[in-house]
Amino acid sequence: MKYLYNFGLNDADIETLKANVSDEIYSDLSFFAKLVEKNLNYLKDFGITNYKDIIVKYPEIFIRDEESFVNIFTKFDKDDLINKVTKNPAVIKKMVDFVDNN
């Protein structure tokens, strides 16, 4: 999980993340580190500035394959999405659920 330090997370963030996920998700975050990094970089490059809060609260989102991850963001207006996620990181979880169920 050391790779998460490159994204501004600290020990407390990683402990919070670890405490809030199953052992399986935590293992996947370690095993699929390159995928998680790519998805974090995509989010960062997309313009989402609070990506750190999102991975701490919703780490399972970042285990999605790249195509599936990018697909989430193509369904919504970019500027509106950035604005809403910046104000409330929970919006991203709602978006994922919406895309998965429609």
For each residue, the residues with C-beta under 8 A, 3 or more apart:
1: 4 14 18 29 30 33
2: 5
3: 6 7 33 36 37
4: 1 7 9 13 14 17 55
5: 2 8 9 10
6: 3 37
7: 3 4 37 40 44 51 52 55
8: 5 52
9: 4 5 13 14 17 52 55 56
10: 5 13 14
11: 14 15
12: 15 16
13: 4 9 10 16 17 52 56
14: 1 4 9 10 11 17 18
15: 11 12 18 19
16: 12 13 19 20 56
17: 4 9 13 14 20 21 26 29 55 56 59
18: 1 14 15 21 26
19: 15 16
20: 16 17 57
21: 17 18 25 26 29 59 60
22: 25 26
23: 26 27
24: 27 28
25: 21 22 28 29 59 60 63
26: 17 18 21 22 23 29 30
27: 23 24 30 31
28: 24 25 31 32 63
29: 1 17 21 25 26 32 33 36 59 62 63
30: 1 26 27 33
31: 27 28
32: 28 29 35 36 63
33: 1 3 29 30 36 37
34: 37 38
35: 32 38 39 62 63 65 66
36: 3 29 32 33 39 40 55 59 62 63
37: 3 6 7 33 34 40 41
38: 34 35 41 42 66
39: 35 36 42 43 61 62 64 66 69
40: 7 36 37 43 44 51 55 62
41: 37 38 44 45
42: 38 39 45 46 66 69 70 73
43: 39 40 46 48 51 54
44: 7 40 41 48 51
45: 41 42
46: 42 43 73 78 82
47: 78 82
48: 43 44 51 54 82 85 86 92
49: 86
50: 53 54 85 86 89
51: 7 40 43 44 48 54 55
52: 7 8 9 13 55 56
53: 50 56 57 89
54: 43 48 50 51 57 58 61 85 89 92
55: 4 7 9 17 36 40 51 52 58 59 61 62
56: 9 13 16 17 52 53 59
57: 20 53 54 89 90 93
58: 54 55 61 62 89 92 93 96
59: 17 21 25 29 36 55 56 62 63
60: 21 25 63
61: 39 54 55 58 64 69 92 93 96
62: 29 35 36 39 40 55 58 59 69
63: 25 28 29 32 35 36 59 60
64: 39 61 68 69 72
65: 35 68 69
66: 35 38 39 42 69 70
67: 70 71
68: 64 65 71 72
69: 39 42 61 62 64 65 66 72 73
70: 42 66 67 73 74
71: 67 68 74 75 99
72: 64 68 69 75 95 96 99
73: 42 46 69 70 76 78 81
74: 70 71
75: 71 72 95 98 99
76: 73 80 81 95
77: 80 81
78: 46 47 73 81 82
79: 82 83
80: 76 77 83 84
81: 73 76 77 78 84 85 91 95
82: 46 47 48 78 79 85 86
83: 79 80 86 87
84: 80 81 87 88 91
85: 48 50 54 81 82 88 89 91 92
86: 48 49 50 82 83
87: 83 84 91
88: 84 85 91
89: 50 53 54 57 58 85 92 93
90: 57 93 94
91: 81 84 85 87 88 94 95
92: 48 54 58 61 85 89 95 96
93: 57 58 61 89 90 96 97
94: 90 91 97 98
95: 72 75 76 81 91 92 98 99
96: 58 61 72 92 93 99 100
97: 93 94 100 101
98: 75 94 95 101 102
99: 71 72 75 95 96 102
100: 96 97
101: 97 98
102: 98 99
